Amino acid sequence: MEKFPAEFSDFIIPSPSSWSGNGRLGTNGEFVKWFPNLVKPALAKQAILLLEKSMGPYLRTWNVPISRQLIPELRNNFSESLPKTFRNDSVILNSPRTAAVATAKRINLLQMLGSESLHRFAQICSGYTLDPEPGFQVSRYRTGDFIGPHNDHHPEDWNLRKGYVDLSITLTTPSVASQYFIYEHKGMLNRMVNVSVPSGVTVSRLPYWHQVTPLAAREGKEQEAQRWLMLVSFSILPKK
């Protein structure tokens, strides 16, 4: 496999009857729709190799631990606040003149993530009318990589402060033993899905509280274990 399919619909197993739901995401206590093993199995395996070969060199490692000063500086009981903590590798693909974007276009990655069929899928699943020009990001989790509890609220960005929709495609190598996505449901951080399956797609309406547990590798496979994430972020268009 030298390139991704130009259309998202050619990358996944067709199952349109399960896409739509009851009402818009975020309005009925549900923020997330999860579709495990939606990517065609043969393409999922090849896509991981293509991402590692083509996008791997452009990834930047992020390591944001818990500050040691958070506890000593606390002055009142139960008033603690934990900023977003995380560790993974990622690259944002929104600057058209970068080498990373040029490579992503060469392998059809941006064409697929920006395709009409992916946009339609995200609209059907979320229940919103979405901007046809989204933002893109690619991330990789390796052994021990995680994201702590956070909500991804962006009050300083006019097009995101009232909410937005993310679609993420996850691809996991067989060397991964487990990794879990935990998210908010009706005021509780009590929903959890296993994202260490070979592939999956999530559609979510942000902001909401969520986290990703540390990636655990199978014994002796710590250096090989990887989970790749291709993220598409859509602004929500106002009602006409």
C-alpha positions as CSV (number, residue, x, y, z in Angstrom):
1,M,0.0,0.0,0.0
2,E,1.6,3.2,-1.2
3,K,-1.4,5.5,-0.7
4,F,-4.6,5.8,1.3
5,P,-7.9,5.6,-0.6
6,A,-9.0,9.0,-1.7
7,E,-12.4,8.5,-0.1
8,F,-13.1,7.5,3.5
9,S,-15.9,5.2,2.3
10,D,-13.3,3.0,0.5
11,F,-11.3,2.7,3.8
12,I,-14.1,1.4,6.0
13,I,-16.6,-1.5,6.1
14,P,-20.0,-0.2,5.0
15,S,-22.6,-0.2,7.7
16,P,-24.7,3.0,7.3
17,S,-27.7,1.7,9.3
18,S,-25.6,2.0,12.6
19,W,-24.3,5.6,11.9
20,S,-27.3,7.7,13.0
21,G,-28.7,7.8,16.5
22,N,-31.2,9.5,18.7
23,G,-30.6,13.2,18.5
24,R,-27.5,15.2,18.4
25,L,-24.4,14.3,20.3
26,G,-24.0,16.3,23.5
27,T,-27.7,17.0,23.8
28,N,-28.9,13.7,25.4
29,G,-25.9,13.0,27.7
30,E,-24.0,11.1,25.0
31,F,-20.9,12.8,23.7
32,V,-19.3,9.9,21.9
33,K,-20.1,7.3,19.2
34,W,-17.6,4.4,18.9
35,F,-17.4,2.1,15.9
36,P,-14.8,-0.7,16.6
37,N,-13.1,-2.6,13.8
38,L,-14.7,-0.3,11.2
39,V,-11.6,-0.1,8.9
40,K,-11.2,-2.9,6.4
41,P,-8.7,-5.3,8.1
42,A,-6.3,-5.6,5.2
43,L,-6.1,-1.8,4.8
44,A,-5.7,-1.3,8.6
45,K,-2.5,-3.3,8.7
46,Q,-1.1,-1.7,5.6
47,A,-2.0,1.8,6.8
48,I,0.0,1.4,10.0
49,L,3.1,0.6,7.9
50,L,2.5,3.5,5.6
51,L,2.0,5.9,8.5
52,E,5.2,4.7,10.2
53,K,7.2,5.1,7.1
54,S,5.8,8.3,5.8
55,M,4.6,10.3,8.8
56,G,6.8,8.9,11.5
57,P,9.8,11.3,10.7
58,Y,7.6,14.3,11.3
59,L,6.2,13.4,14.7
60,R,7.2,15.5,17.7
61,T,7.4,13.9,21.1
62,W,5.3,15.6,23.8
63,N,5.9,14.9,27.5
64,V,3.8,17.0,29.9
65,P,3.9,15.4,33.4
66,I,2.2,16.5,36.6
67,S,3.9,19.5,38.1
68,R,5.6,18.7,41.5
69,Q,4.4,22.1,42.8
70,L,0.6,21.3,42.4
71,I,0.4,19.6,45.8
72,P,2.8,21.8,47.9
73,E,1.0,25.0,46.7
74,L,-2.5,23.7,47.6
75,R,-3.9,25.8,50.5
76,N,-7.5,24.5,50.8
77,N,-8.8,21.0,51.2
78,F,-10.3,19.5,48.1
79,S,-9.5,22.5,45.9
80,E,-7.0,20.7,43.7
81,S,-7.0,21.3,39.9
82,L,-5.1,19.1,37.5
83,P,-4.0,20.7,34.2
84,K,-3.9,18.5,31.1
85,T,-1.0,16.0,31.2
86,F,0.0,13.7,28.4
87,R,2.8,11.9,26.5
88,N,2.7,10.9,22.9
89,D,4.0,11.8,19.4
90,S,2.0,14.0,17.1
91,V,2.1,16.4,14.2
92,I,-0.6,19.0,13.2
93,L,-1.3,19.1,9.5
94,N,-2.8,22.5,9.0
95,S,0.2,24.5,7.6
96,P,0.1,24.0,3.8
97,R,3.8,24.8,3.2
98,T,5.3,22.3,5.6
99,A,7.0,19.1,4.5
100,A,4.7,17.0,6.7
101,V,1.6,18.3,4.8
102,A,3.3,17.7,1.5
103,T,4.0,14.1,2.5
104,A,0.5,13.6,3.8
105,K,-0.9,14.8,0.5
106,R,1.5,12.5,-1.5
107,I,0.2,9.5,0.3
108,N,-3.4,10.6,0.0
109,L,-3.8,10.9,3.7
110,L,-5.2,14.5,3.6
111,Q,-7.4,13.7,0.7
112,M,-9.0,10.8,2.6
113,L,-9.4,12.8,5.8
114,G,-10.8,15.7,3.9
115,S,-13.1,13.6,1.6
116,E,-16.7,14.2,1.1
117,S,-17.6,10.7,2.4
118,L,-15.8,11.4,5.7
119,H,-17.5,14.7,6.1
120,R,-20.9,13.1,5.4
121,F,-20.1,10.3,7.9
122,A,-19.3,12.8,10.6
123,Q,-22.4,14.8,10.0
124,I,-24.7,11.8,10.1
125,C,-23.1,10.4,13.3
126,S,-23.0,13.8,15.1
127,G,-26.3,15.2,14.0
128,Y,-24.6,18.6,13.2
129,T,-24.0,20.6,10.0
130,L,-20.2,20.7,9.9
131,D,-17.6,23.0,8.2
132,P,-16.3,21.2,5.1
133,E,-12.8,22.5,5.8
134,P,-11.6,20.8,9.0
135,G,-8.3,20.6,10.8
136,F,-6.0,17.6,10.8
137,Q,-3.6,15.9,13.2
138,V,-1.8,12.6,13.4
139,S,-0.6,11.0,16.7
140,R,1.1,7.9,17.8
141,Y,0.9,6.2,21.2
142,R,3.8,4.0,22.3
143,T,4.2,1.9,25.5
144,G,3.3,4.0,28.5
145,D,1.9,6.9,26.5
146,F,-1.3,8.5,27.8
147,I,-3.5,11.6,28.2
148,G,-4.8,12.6,31.6
149,P,-8.3,13.9,32.3
150,H,-9.1,17.0,30.3
151,N,-12.1,18.5,28.4
152,D,-10.6,20.2,25.2
153,H,-12.6,23.4,25.7
154,H,-11.2,26.3,23.6
155,P,-13.0,29.5,24.9
156,E,-10.4,31.7,23.2
157,D,-11.3,30.4,19.7
158,W,-14.5,31.9,18.3
159,N,-15.2,28.9,16.0
160,L,-14.7,26.3,18.8
161,R,-15.9,28.0,22.0
162,K,-19.5,26.8,21.6
163,G,-18.5,23.2,20.7
164,Y,-17.1,21.3,17.8
165,V,-16.9,17.7,16.4
166,D,-13.9,15.4,16.3
167,L,-13.7,12.3,14.1
168,S,-10.8,10.0,15.0
169,I,-9.5,6.9,13.2
170,T,-7.5,4.5,15.4
171,L,-5.2,1.8,14.2
172,T,-3.4,-0.6,16.6
173,T,-0.5,-3.0,16.2
174,P,-0.9,-6.6,17.5
175,S,1.8,-5.9,20.1
176,V,-0.6,-3.7,22.1
177,A,-2.2,-5.5,25.1
178,S,-4.6,-2.7,26.2
179,Q,-5.5,0.9,26.1
180,Y,-8.8,2.5,27.2
181,F,-10.7,5.6,26.4
182,I,-12.6,6.9,29.4
183,Y,-15.2,9.6,29.0
184,E,-18.0,11.6,30.6
185,H,-21.6,10.4,30.6
186,K,-24.3,12.4,32.3
187,G,-21.9,14.1,34.7
188,M,-19.8,11.1,35.5
189,L,-16.4,10.0,34.1
190,N,-17.8,6.5,33.9
191,R,-17.9,5.3,30.3
192,M,-15.0,3.3,28.9
193,V,-14.1,1.6,25.6
194,N,-11.2,-0.6,24.6
195,V,-9.3,1.3,21.8
196,S,-6.6,-1.3,21.5
197,V,-8.7,-3.2,18.9
198,P,-7.2,-3.4,15.4
199,S,-9.1,-0.4,14.2
200,G,-11.9,1.9,15.2
201,V,-13.6,5.2,14.5
202,T,-15.0,7.7,17.1
203,V,-17.2,10.7,16.5
204,S,-17.5,13.0,19.4
205,R,-19.0,16.4,20.3
206,L,-16.6,18.4,22.4
207,P,-16.0,19.8,25.0
208,Y,-16.5,17.0,27.5
209,W,-14.3,15.3,30.1
210,H,-12.2,12.3,28.9
211,Q,-8.8,10.6,29.2
212,V,-6.7,7.9,27.6
213,T,-5.0,5.3,29.8
214,P,-1.4,4.4,29.4
215,L,-0.8,2.0,26.5
216,A,0.2,-1.4,27.7
217,A,2.3,-3.7,25.5
218,R,2.3,-7.5,25.4
219,E,5.2,-9.0,27.3
220,G,8.4,-8.6,25.3
221,K,6.8,-6.3,22.7
222,E,7.3,-3.0,24.5
223,Q,9.4,-1.5,21.6
224,E,6.9,-2.6,18.9
225,A,3.6,-1.6,20.4
226,Q,1.9,1.4,18.7
227,R,-1.5,2.9,18.3
228,W,-1.9,5.5,15.6
229,L,-4.6,8.1,15.6
230,M,-5.8,10.2,12.7
231,L,-7.8,13.2,13.9
232,V,-10.2,15.4,12.0
233,S,-11.7,18.4,13.8
234,F,-14.8,20.2,12.4
235,S,-16.3,23.5,13.4
236,I,-20.1,23.3,13.8
237,L,-22.0,25.6,11.4
238,P,-24.9,27.7,12.7
239,K,-28.5,26.7,11.8
240,K,-29.8,28.4,8.7
